């Protein structure tokens, strides 16, 4: 009794844990649904480390392959989402390290990439000049702020816990950091004529 209401309140982490348990029992449908739901979040975690788009696709795919290999031995299914996020961030760092040591590709890794000008998962959001102005200013923020705002923008009902797991922050520091990031963004937008003309 009351299970329907409880199911509606499940967090992304809860749904990932249930999917792992179902996968271990040979039921793949919940796992497939969670892959669809979590992949955009992994994509943004990887891209936030300045991993080029074509490499990011391979990194995210590699994270899922590693997860499938480890799903049967994961000690705590409740930690499945955190495992994915941490693995994605570490895989992204490794991909960046490899690119920077490759003399033929090092020049293809800019300090920051204009995400709003490239086709991708966020393309539907960036459908107007106002949206482009917004994301242009997000790109001017410190990297930590960019990570937080991307999770807020693209994750389904992002909680402080999810933001913390995505960025490597402590849960207790998310609120204050988020507030400072939003204030910095407001200041940038206030001085951006492109934003003001479409606000």
C-alpha positions as a printed Julia matrix, in Angstrom:
199×3 Matrix{Float64}:
  0.0     0.0     0.0
  1.21    3.5    -0.79
  3.87    2.18   -3.11
  2.73    4.29   -6.05
  3.19    7.52   -4.12
  6.56    6.33   -2.84
  7.7     5.43   -6.35
  6.96    8.93   -7.52
  9.35   10.28   -4.88
 12.3     8.1    -5.89
 15.48   10.06   -6.6
 17.68    9.35   -9.58
 20.04    7.55   -7.22
 17.2     5.36   -5.94
 16.11    4.5    -9.46
 19.69    3.61  -10.4
 19.96    1.32   -7.36
 16.7    -0.45   -8.21
 17.82   -0.84  -11.82
 21.08   -2.48  -10.72
 19.18   -4.91   -8.5
 16.79   -5.72  -11.36
 19.72   -6.15  -13.77
 21.33   -8.62  -11.39
 18.05  -10.54  -11.37
 18.03  -10.66  -15.17
 15.47   -7.89  -15.75
 16.96   -5.29  -18.1
 14.06   -2.9   -18.77
 14.63   -0.69  -15.67
 18.36   -0.63  -16.42
 17.72    0.52  -19.99
 15.46    3.34  -18.74
 18.09    4.51  -16.24
 20.8     4.49  -18.92
 18.65    6.83  -21.02
 18.05    9.07  -18.01
 21.61    9.24  -16.67
 23.55    9.44  -19.96
 22.91   13.2   -20.5
 24.2    13.87  -16.99
 27.35   11.82  -17.61
 27.78   13.67  -20.9
 27.82   17.02  -19.13
 30.16   15.78  -16.4
 32.62   14.68  -19.1
 32.22   17.76  -21.29
 32.71   20.01  -18.25
 36.32   18.81  -18.19
 36.88   20.22  -21.71
 36.83   16.81  -23.36
 36.18   17.22  -27.12
 32.76   16.05  -28.32
 33.97   13.02  -30.31
 36.14   11.85  -27.42
 33.37   12.5   -24.88
 31.1    10.05  -26.69
 33.73    7.32  -26.31
 34.33    8.24  -22.66
 30.63    8.01  -21.76
 30.28    4.72  -23.62
 33.35    3.41  -21.79
 31.86    4.4   -18.43
 28.7     2.42  -19.17
 30.7    -0.6   -20.34
 32.74   -0.49  -17.14
 29.55   -0.18  -15.11
 27.97   -3.2   -16.76
 31.12   -5.21  -16.05
 31.01   -4.17  -12.4
 27.25   -4.2   -11.8
 27.32   -7.74  -10.49
 30.01   -6.98   -7.91
 28.94   -3.49   -6.83
 28.71   -3.82   -3.05
 26.1    -1.13   -2.53
 23.58   -0.61   -5.37
 22.59    2.66   -3.66
 26.02    3.96   -4.64
 25.53    3.19   -8.33
 24.91    6.8    -9.37
 27.9     8.08   -7.43
 30.05    5.33   -8.98
 28.98    6.44  -12.46
 29.6    10.13  -11.8
 33.0     9.61  -10.18
 34.06    7.17  -12.9
 32.94    9.6   -15.61
 34.91   12.46  -14.08
 38.05   10.35  -13.69
 37.73    8.97  -17.22
 37.38   12.54  -18.51
 40.53   13.61  -16.66
 42.4    10.66  -18.15
 41.14   11.5   -21.64
 42.3    15.12  -21.26
 45.69   13.96  -19.97
 46.14   11.68  -22.99
 45.14   14.44  -25.41
 47.54   16.92  -23.86
 50.45   14.51  -24.2
 49.64   13.8   -27.83
 51.6    16.31  -29.9
 49.31   15.91  -32.87
 46.12   16.7   -30.97
 47.17   19.05  -28.17
 46.15   22.13  -30.14
 42.6    20.77  -30.48
 41.96   21.16  -26.74
 41.02   24.81  -26.02
 40.8    26.19  -22.51
 37.05   26.61  -22.83
 34.66   25.44  -25.52
 31.61   27.43  -26.69
 29.08   24.74  -25.8
 26.17   26.94  -26.88
 27.53   27.19  -30.44
 27.81   23.44  -31.02
 25.05   20.93  -31.73
 24.46   18.62  -28.81
 22.1    17.56  -25.99
 21.59   21.15  -24.89
 20.83   22.34  -28.42
 17.07   22.35  -27.81
 17.58   24.73  -24.9
 19.68   27.13  -26.91
 16.97   28.07  -29.41
 17.06   31.82  -29.08
 19.56   34.65  -28.83
 18.58   35.13  -25.2
 19.52   31.54  -24.42
 22.8    31.95  -26.27
 23.6    35.03  -24.2
 22.85   33.1   -21.04
 25.18   30.2   -21.87
 27.87   32.54  -23.15
 27.95   34.1   -19.69
 27.86   30.71  -17.99
 31.06   29.9   -19.92
 32.68   32.98  -18.34
 32.11   31.62  -14.82
 34.66   29.57  -12.86
 34.69   25.89  -13.78
 33.01   24.81  -10.52
 30.11   27.2   -11.17
 29.76   25.89  -14.71
 29.52   22.33  -13.42
 26.86   23.23  -10.84
 24.74   25.2   -13.31
 24.92   22.46  -15.94
 23.69   19.87  -13.45
 20.9    22.23  -12.38
 19.91   22.84  -16.0
 20.04   19.33  -17.39
 19.47   16.88  -14.52
 16.01   15.69  -13.59
 15.09   17.33  -10.26
 18.7    17.99   -9.18
 19.15   17.73   -5.41
 22.08   19.08   -3.39
 23.24   15.48   -3.07
 23.23   14.98   -6.84
 25.08   18.27   -7.4
 27.64   17.24   -4.78
 28.17   13.84   -6.4
 28.45   15.39   -9.86
 31.01   18.02   -8.86
 32.93   16.33   -6.06
 31.78   18.91   -3.51
 30.48   18.23   -0.01
 26.69   18.4     0.3
 26.95   21.08    2.99
 28.84   23.47    0.72
 26.52   23.16   -2.29
 23.92   25.7    -1.18
 26.33   28.55   -0.49
 28.42   27.82   -3.59
 25.31   27.62   -5.76
 24.15   31.0    -4.41
 27.51   32.64   -5.15
 27.55   31.17   -8.66
 24.06   32.45   -9.41
 24.99   35.91   -8.1
 28.09   35.98  -10.34
 25.92   34.97  -13.29
 23.38   37.72  -12.52
 26.2    40.28  -12.44
 27.54   39.11  -15.8
 24.07   39.1   -17.39
 23.33   42.59  -16.09
 26.29   43.96  -18.05
 25.62   41.91  -21.2
 23.8    43.92  -23.86
 22.92   40.74  -25.74
 21.08   39.47  -22.68
 19.46   42.78  -21.78
 18.07   43.32  -25.27
 16.25   39.98  -25.16
 15.31   39.89  -21.47
